[in-house]
Amino acid sequence: MKKVCLLLMVCIGVLMTGCGNKDIGLGQYTYYYVTCDGPVKFQNEPIKSWKDFDGEQMEVTLSNGNTLLISSNYCVLTENEISDENIGGQNEN
């Protein structure tokens, strides 16, 4: 019985960690825009797809077909366009 439990735990561990960038219900994985403010600057570029790598790199395919390998230190992926009104979530009353 111990061998079966150990084998099951190993299989689950491999499936959850060895399959790359998978959504296991712990986060938001649908993004439509990328904004970067670093060596390359652009705002609200529509994206077709994105892929996260270990470390700080991510690969973003823009809607025009260009593929960029960029640093996540300078870029943010968003579901909605970023405007001056919704930066930081601050309301001025």
N, CA, C and O atoms as a GROMACS GRO file, in nm:
protein
  372
    1MET      N    1   0.083  -0.120   0.000
    1MET     CA    2   0.000   0.000   0.000
    1MET      C    3   0.087   0.126   0.000
    1MET      O    4   0.054   0.225  -0.066
    2LYS      N    5   0.199   0.122   0.075
    2LYS     CA    6   0.288   0.237   0.080
    2LYS      C    7   0.349   0.265  -0.057
    2LYS      O    8   0.366   0.381  -0.095
    3LYS      N    9   0.381   0.159  -0.131
    3LYS     CA   10   0.439   0.176  -0.264
    3LYS      C   11   0.340   0.240  -0.360
    3LYS      O   12   0.378   0.323  -0.442
    4VAL      N   13   0.214   0.202  -0.350
    4VAL     CA   14   0.110   0.259  -0.436
    4VAL      C   15   0.092   0.408  -0.406
    4VAL      O   16   0.080   0.488  -0.499
    5CYS      N   17   0.088   0.445  -0.279
    5CYS     CA   18   0.074   0.585  -0.239
    5CYS      C   19   0.194   0.667  -0.285
    5CYS      O   20   0.178   0.779  -0.334
    6LEU      N   21   0.312   0.612  -0.269
    6LEU     CA   22   0.433   0.683  -0.310
    6LEU      C   23   0.434   0.702  -0.462
    6LEU      O   24   0.467   0.810  -0.510
    7LEU      N   25   0.399   0.599  -0.536
    7LEU     CA   26   0.394   0.608  -0.681
    7LEU      C   27   0.290   0.712  -0.726
    7LEU      O   28   0.316   0.789  -0.818
    8LEU      N   29   0.175   0.714  -0.662
    8LEU     CA   30   0.071   0.811  -0.695
    8LEU      C   31   0.118   0.954  -0.667
    8LEU      O   32   0.092   1.044  -0.747
    9MET      N   33   0.185   0.975  -0.556
    9MET     CA   34   0.235   1.108  -0.522
    9MET      C   35   0.341   1.155  -0.621
    9MET      O   36   0.343   1.272  -0.660
   10VAL      N   37   0.429   1.065  -0.663
   10VAL     CA   38   0.531   1.099  -0.761
   10VAL      C   39   0.467   1.135  -0.894
   10VAL      O   40   0.508   1.232  -0.958
   11CYS      N   41   0.369   1.058  -0.938
   11CYS     CA   42   0.300   1.086  -1.065
   11CYS      C   43   0.230   1.221  -1.061
   11CYS      O   44   0.239   1.297  -1.158
   12ILE      N   45   0.161   1.252  -0.954
   12ILE     CA   46   0.093   1.381  -0.941
   12ILE      C   47   0.194   1.495  -0.941
   12ILE      O   48   0.172   1.598  -1.003
   13GLY      N   49   0.305   1.476  -0.871
   13GLY     CA   50   0.409   1.579  -0.868
   13GLY      C   51   0.467   1.607  -1.005
   13GLY      O   52   0.489   1.722  -1.041
   14VAL      N   53   0.492   1.503  -1.082
   14VAL     CA   54   0.546   1.520  -1.217
   14VAL      C   55   0.444   1.590  -1.306
   14VAL      O   56   0.481   1.678  -1.383
   15LEU      N   57   0.319   1.553  -1.297
   15LEU     CA   58   0.216   1.615  -1.380
   15LEU      C   59   0.198   1.762  -1.348
   15LEU      O   60   0.174   1.842  -1.439
   16MET      N   61   0.208   1.800  -1.222
   16MET     CA   62   0.184   1.939  -1.184
   16MET      C   63   0.304   2.029  -1.208
   16MET      O   64   0.286   2.149  -1.228
   17THR      N   65   0.425   1.976  -1.205
   17THR     CA   66   0.543   2.062  -1.219
   17THR      C   67   0.616   2.044  -1.350
   17THR      O   68   0.688   2.135  -1.391
   18GLY      N   69   0.600   1.935  -1.417
   18GLY     CA   70   0.678   1.908  -1.536
   18GLY      C   71   0.612   1.943  -1.667
   18GLY      O   72   0.667   1.914  -1.773
   19CYS      N   73   0.495   2.003  -1.663
   19CYS     CA   74   0.422   2.028  -1.786
   19CYS      C   75   0.429   2.172  -1.832
   19CYS      O   76   0.355   2.211  -1.922
   20GLY      N   77   0.516   2.253  -1.774
   20GLY     CA   78   0.532   2.389  -1.821
   20GLY      C   79   0.427   2.483  -1.765
   20GLY      O   80   0.388   2.472  -1.649
   21ASN      N   81   0.382   2.573  -1.848
   21ASN     CA   82   0.292   2.681  -1.806
   21ASN      C   83   0.147   2.635  -1.816
   21ASN      O   84   0.083   2.653  -1.919
   22LYS      N   85   0.097   2.577  -1.710
   22LYS     CA   86  -0.040   2.527  -1.707
   22LYS      C   87  -0.122   2.604  -1.604
   22LYS      O   88  -0.070   2.645  -1.501
   23ASP      N   89  -0.247   2.622  -1.633
   23ASP     CA   90  -0.338   2.684  -1.538
   23ASP      C   91  -0.395   2.574  -1.451
   23ASP      O   92  -0.472   2.489  -1.497
   24ILE      N   93  -0.358   2.576  -1.323
   24ILE     CA   94  -0.412   2.476  -1.230
   24ILE      C   95  -0.511   2.540  -1.135
   24ILE      O   96  -0.531   2.493  -1.023
   25GLY      N   97  -0.572   2.650  -1.181
   25GLY     CA   98  -0.676   2.714  -1.103
   25GLY      C   99  -0.625   2.812  -1.000
   25GLY      O  100  -0.699   2.850  -0.910
   26LEU      N  101  -0.501   2.855  -1.010
   26LEU     CA  102  -0.444   2.944  -0.910
   26LEU      C  103  -0.419   3.085  -0.960
   26LEU      O  104  -0.360   3.165  -0.889
   27GLY      N  105  -0.463   3.119  -1.081
   27GLY     CA  106  -0.435   3.253  -1.128
   27GLY      C  107  -0.508   3.290  -1.255
   27GLY      O  108  -0.581   3.209  -1.312
   28GLN      N  109  -0.487   3.413  -1.298
   28GLN     CA  110  -0.546   3.468  -1.419
   28GLN      C  111  -0.452   3.439  -1.535
   28GLN      O  112  -0.337   3.483  -1.534
   29TYR      N  113  -0.498   3.367  -1.634
   29TYR     CA  114  -0.414   3.330  -1.747
   29TYR      C  115  -0.468   3.377  -1.880
   29TYR      O  116  -0.426   3.327  -1.984
   30THR      N  117  -0.561   3.472  -1.882
   30THR     CA  118  -0.615   3.525  -2.005
   30THR      C  119  -0.578   3.673  -2.014
   30THR      O  120  -0.627   3.754  -1.936
   31TYR      N  121  -0.493   3.707  -2.109
   31TYR     CA  122  -0.448   3.844  -2.127
   31TYR      C  123  -0.463   3.882  -2.273
   31TYR      O  124  -0.446   3.799  -2.362
   32TYR      N  125  -0.494   4.010  -2.298
   32TYR     CA  126  -0.516   4.056  -2.435
   32TYR      C  127  -0.424   4.170  -2.476
   32TYR      O  128  -0.414   4.202  -2.594
   33TYR      N  129  -0.355   4.234  -2.379
   33TYR     CA  130  -0.269   4.348  -2.409
   33TYR      C  131  -0.137   4.337  -2.333
   33TYR      O  132  -0.130   4.279  -2.225
   34VAL      N  133  -0.032   4.394  -2.392
   34VAL     CA  134   0.098   4.403  -2.326
   34VAL      C  135   0.144   4.548  -2.330
   34VAL      O  136   0.129   4.617  -2.431
   35THR      N  137   0.201   4.593  -2.218
   35THR     CA  138   0.259   4.727  -2.209
   35THR      C  139   0.400   4.711  -2.153
   35THR      O  140   0.420   4.645  -2.052
   36CYS      N  141   0.499   4.773  -2.221
   36CYS     CA  142   0.638   4.766  -2.177
   36CYS      C  143   0.695   4.906  -2.163
   36CYS      O  144   0.666   4.995  -2.243
   37ASP      N  145   0.776   4.925  -2.060
   37ASP     CA  146   0.845   5.052  -2.038
   37ASP      C  147   0.987   5.020  -1.995
   37ASP      O  148   1.021   5.027  -1.876
   38GLY      N  149   1.068   4.985  -2.090
   38GLY     CA  150   1.208   4.949  -2.064
   38GLY      C  151   1.287   4.984  -2.188
   38GLY      O  152   1.265   5.090  -2.247
   39PRO      N  153   1.381   4.898  -2.228
   39PRO     CA  154   1.456   4.924  -2.352
   39PRO      C  155   1.364   4.934  -2.474
   39PRO      O  156   1.393   5.008  -2.568
   40VAL      N  157   1.253   4.861  -2.472
   40VAL     CA  158   1.151   4.870  -2.576
   40VAL      C  159   1.027   4.928  -2.511
   40VAL      O  160   0.985   4.881  -2.405
   41LYS      N  161   0.968   5.030  -2.572
   41LYS     CA  162   0.852   5.096  -2.512
   41LYS      C  163   0.732   5.086  -2.605
   41LYS      O  164   0.740   5.123  -2.722
   42PHE      N  165   0.622   5.035  -2.552
   42PHE     CA  166   0.493   5.039  -2.621
   42PHE      C  167   0.383   5.020  -2.518
   42PHE      O  168   0.405   4.967  -2.410
   43GLN      N  169   0.263   5.065  -2.555
   43GLN     CA  170   0.151   5.059  -2.461
   43GLN      C  171   0.029   5.001  -2.531
   43GLN      O  172  -0.003   5.036  -2.645
   44ASN      N  173  -0.038   4.910  -2.461
   44ASN     CA  174  -0.163   4.850  -2.506
   44ASN      C  175  -0.153   4.783  -2.643
   44ASN      O  176  -0.242   4.798  -2.727
   45GLU      N  177  -0.045   4.711  -2.664
   45GLU     CA  178  -0.032   4.634  -2.789
   45GLU      C  179  -0.117   4.508  -2.777
   45GLU      O  180  -0.099   4.432  -2.682
   46PRO      N  181  -0.208   4.485  -2.870
   46PRO     CA  182  -0.289   4.362  -2.864
   46PRO      C  183  -0.201   4.240  -2.887
   46PRO      O  184  -0.114   4.240  -2.974
   47ILE      N  185  -0.225   4.134  -2.809
   47ILE     CA  186  -0.146   4.012  -2.823
   47ILE      C  187  -0.234   3.896  -2.868
   47ILE      O  188  -0.353   3.889  -2.836
   48LYS      N  189  -0.172   3.807  -2.941
   48LYS     CA  190  -0.239   3.685  -2.986
   48LYS      C  191  -0.216   3.572  -2.888
   48LYS      O  192  -0.307   3.495  -2.857
   49SER      N  193  -0.092   3.563  -2.837
   49SER     CA  194  -0.059   3.458  -2.740
   49SER      C  195   0.064   3.501  -2.662
   49SER      O  196   0.134   3.595  -2.699
   50TRP      N  197   0.089   3.430  -2.551
   50TRP     CA  198   0.207   3.455  -2.469
   50TRP      C  199   0.249   3.326  -2.404
   50TRP      O  200   0.170   3.233  -2.388
   51LYS      N  201   0.376   3.321  -2.366
   51LYS     CA  202   0.432   3.202  -2.304
   51LYS      C  203   0.531   3.246  -2.198
   51LYS      O  204   0.618   3.329  -2.225
   52ASP      N  205   0.518   3.193  -2.079
   52ASP     CA  206   0.606   3.228  -1.967
   52ASP      C  207   0.719   3.126  -1.959
   52ASP      O  208   0.696   3.006  -1.974
   53PHE      N  209   0.839   3.174  -1.935
   53PHE     CA  210   0.955   3.088  -1.916
   53PHE      C  211   1.003   3.101  -1.773
   53PHE      O  212   0.966   3.196  -1.704
   54ASP      N  213   1.086   3.006  -1.727
   54ASP     CA  214   1.146   3.018  -1.594
   54ASP      C  215   1.232   3.144  -1.590
   54ASP      O  216   1.298   3.177  -1.689
   55GLY      N  217   1.230   3.211  -1.479
   55GLY     CA  218   1.306   3.335  -1.467
   55GLY      C  219   1.220   3.453  -1.507
   55GLY      O  220   1.101   3.456  -1.478
   56GLU      N  221   1.281   3.549  -1.573
   56GLU     CA  222   1.211   3.674  -1.603
   56GLU      C  223   1.166   3.687  -1.748
   56GLU      O  224   1.107   3.789  -1.784
   57GLN      N  225   1.192   3.590  -1.831
   57GLN     CA  226   1.159   3.603  -1.972
   57GLN      C  227   1.020   3.554  -2.004
   57GLN      O  228   0.969   3.460  -1.944
   58MET      N  229   0.958   3.621  -2.102
   58MET     CA  230   0.832   3.574  -2.158
   58MET      C  231   0.832   3.603  -2.307
   58MET      O  232   0.892   3.700  -2.354
   59GLU      N  233   0.764   3.517  -2.379
   59GLU     CA  234   0.752   3.532  -2.524
   59GLU      C  235   0.611   3.578  -2.554
   59GLU      O  236   0.514   3.513  -2.515
   60VAL      N  237   0.599   3.690  -2.624
   60VAL     CA  238   0.469   3.747  -2.656
   60VAL      C  239   0.456   3.755  -2.806
   60VAL      O  240   0.544   3.809  -2.874
   61THR      N  241   0.347   3.701  -2.860
   61THR     CA  242   0.317   3.713  -3.002
   61THR      C  243   0.210   3.820  -3.017
   61THR      O  244   0.097   3.804  -2.969
   62LEU      N  245   0.247   3.929  -3.084
   62LEU     CA  246   0.153   4.039  -3.104
   62LEU      C  247   0.051   4.003  -3.210
   62LEU      O  248   0.070   3.908  -3.286
   63SER      N  249  -0.058   4.078  -3.214
   63SER     CA  250  -0.165   4.047  -3.309
   63SER      C  251  -0.120   4.069  -3.453
   63SER      O  252  -0.182   4.016  -3.546
   64ASN      N  253  -0.013   4.148  -3.475
   64ASN     CA  254   0.038   4.167  -3.611
   64ASN      C  255   0.132   4.055  -3.656
   64ASN      O  256   0.182   4.057  -3.768
   65GLY      N  257   0.155   3.956  -3.568
   65GLY     CA  258   0.237   3.840  -3.603
   65GLY      C  259   0.380   3.846  -3.550
   65GLY      O  260   0.448   3.743  -3.551
   66ASN      N  261   0.427   3.961  -3.505
   66ASN     CA  262   0.562   3.972  -3.451
   66ASN      C  263   0.571   3.899  -3.317
   66ASN      O  264   0.480   3.906  -3.235
   67THR      N  265   0.681   3.827  -3.297
   67THR     CA  266   0.706   3.756  -3.172
   67THR      C  267   0.823   3.821  -3.101
   67THR      O  268   0.930   3.841  -3.159
   68LEU      N  269   0.803   3.855  -2.973
   68LEU     CA  270   0.904   3.922  -2.893
   68LEU      C  271   0.942   3.835  -2.774
   68LEU      O  272   0.856   3.775  -2.711
   69LEU      N  273   1.071   3.827  -2.744
   69LEU     CA  274   1.119   3.766  -2.622
   69LEU      C  275   1.160   3.882  -2.532
   69LEU      O  276   1.260   3.948  -2.558
   70ILE      N  277   1.082   3.906  -2.427
   70ILE     CA  278   1.098   4.025  -2.345
   70ILE      C  279   1.111   3.990  -2.198
   70ILE      O  280   1.079   3.878  -2.156
   71SER      N  281   1.158   4.087  -2.120
   71SER     CA  282   1.173   4.068  -1.976
   71SER      C  283   1.044   4.107  -1.906
   71SER      O  284   0.985   4.211  -1.934
   72SER      N  285   1.000   4.023  -1.814
   72SER     CA  286   0.880   4.055  -1.738
   72SER      C  287   0.907   4.165  -1.635
   72SER      O  288   0.813   4.214  -1.571
   73ASN      N  289   1.033   4.205  -1.617
   73ASN     CA  290   1.064   4.315  -1.528
   73ASN      C  291   1.017   4.448  -1.583
   73ASN      O  292   0.991   4.541  -1.506
   74TYR      N  293   1.005   4.460  -1.714
   74TYR     CA  294   0.968   4.585  -1.778
   74TYR      C  295   0.828   4.583  -1.839
   74TYR      O  296   0.779   4.687  -1.884
   75CYS      N  297   0.764   4.469  -1.842
   75CYS     CA  298   0.637   4.456  -1.914
   75CYS      C  299   0.527   4.403  -1.824
   75CYS      O  300   0.553   4.334  -1.725
   76VAL      N  301   0.405   4.435  -1.859
   76VAL     CA  302   0.289   4.387  -1.786
   76VAL      C  303   0.185   4.340  -1.888
   76VAL      O  304   0.160   4.406  -1.988
   77LEU      N  305   0.125   4.225  -1.860
   77LEU     CA  306   0.016   4.172  -1.941
   77LEU      C  307  -0.116   4.209  -1.872
   77LEU      O  308  -0.128   4.197  -1.751
   78THR      N  309  -0.213   4.254  -1.950
   78THR     CA  310  -0.341   4.294  -1.892
   78THR      C  311  -0.457   4.239  -1.973
   78THR      O  312  -0.445   4.209  -2.092
   79GLU      N  313  -0.569   4.226  -1.906
   79GLU     CA  314  -0.691   4.181  -1.972
   79GLU      C  315  -0.759   4.297  -2.046
   79GLU      O  316  -0.818   4.278  -2.152
   80ASN      N  317  -0.748   4.418  -1.989
   80ASN     CA  318  -0.806   4.538  -2.049
   80ASN      C  319  -0.696   4.637  -2.080
   80ASN      O  320  -0.586   4.628  -2.025
   81GLU      N  321  -0.726   4.732  -2.169
   81GLU     CA  322  -0.628   4.836  -2.201
   81GLU      C  323  -0.598   4.920  -2.078
   81GLU      O  324  -0.685   4.943  -1.994
   82ILE      N  325  -0.474   4.966  -2.068
   82ILE     CA  326  -0.433   5.053  -1.959
   82ILE      C  327  -0.455   5.197  -2.003
   82ILE      O  328  -0.413   5.236  -2.112
   83SER      N  329  -0.520   5.275  -1.919
   83SER     CA  330  -0.535   5.418  -1.945
   83SER      C  331  -0.495   5.494  -1.820
   83SER      O  332  -0.474   5.435  -1.714
   84ASP      N  333  -0.484   5.625  -1.832
   84ASP     CA  334  -0.445   5.707  -1.717
   84ASP      C  335  -0.546   5.695  -1.604
   84ASP      O  336  -0.510   5.711  -1.487
   85GLU      N  337  -0.671   5.668  -1.636
   85GLU     CA  338  -0.774   5.660  -1.534
   85GLU      C  339  -0.764   5.534  -1.447
   85GLU      O  340  -0.803   5.537  -1.331
   86ASN      N  341  -0.713   5.425  -1.504
   86ASN     CA  342  -0.712   5.300  -1.427
   86ASN      C  343  -0.574   5.254  -1.382
   86ASN      O  344  -0.557   5.138  -1.343
   87ILE      N  345  -0.475   5.342  -1.386
   87ILE     CA  346  -0.342   5.306  -1.337
   87ILE      C  347  -0.341   5.316  -1.185
   87ILE      O  348  -0.376   5.420  -1.130
   88GLY      N  349  -0.301   5.211  -1.118
   88GLY     CA  350  -0.287   5.212  -0.975
   88GLY      C  351  -0.416   5.193  -0.897
   88GLY      O  352  -0.412   5.177  -0.775
   89GLY      N  353  -0.529   5.196  -0.964
   89GLY     CA  354  -0.658   5.174  -0.896
   89GLY      C  355  -0.694   5.284  -0.797
   89GLY      O  356  -0.767   5.259  -0.701
   90GLN      N  357  -0.643   5.405  -0.818
   90GLN     CA  358  -0.672   5.512  -0.724
   90GLN      C  359  -0.790   5.595  -0.775
   90GLN      O  360  -0.797   5.630  -0.893
   91ASN      N  361  -0.880   5.627  -0.684
   91ASN     CA  362  -0.993   5.712  -0.716
   91ASN      C  363  -0.969   5.849  -0.655
   91ASN      O  364  -0.939   5.861  -0.536
   92GLU      N  365  -0.983   5.951  -0.736
   92GLU     CA  366  -0.968   6.087  -0.684
   92GLU      C  367  -1.107   6.143  -0.661
   92GLU      O  368  -1.182   6.168  -0.755
   93ASN      N  369  -1.143   6.162  -0.533
   93ASN     CA  370  -1.273   6.218  -0.499
   93ASN      C  371  -1.257   6.352  -0.434
   93ASN      O  372  -1.356   6.416  -0.398
   0.00000   0.00000   0.00000
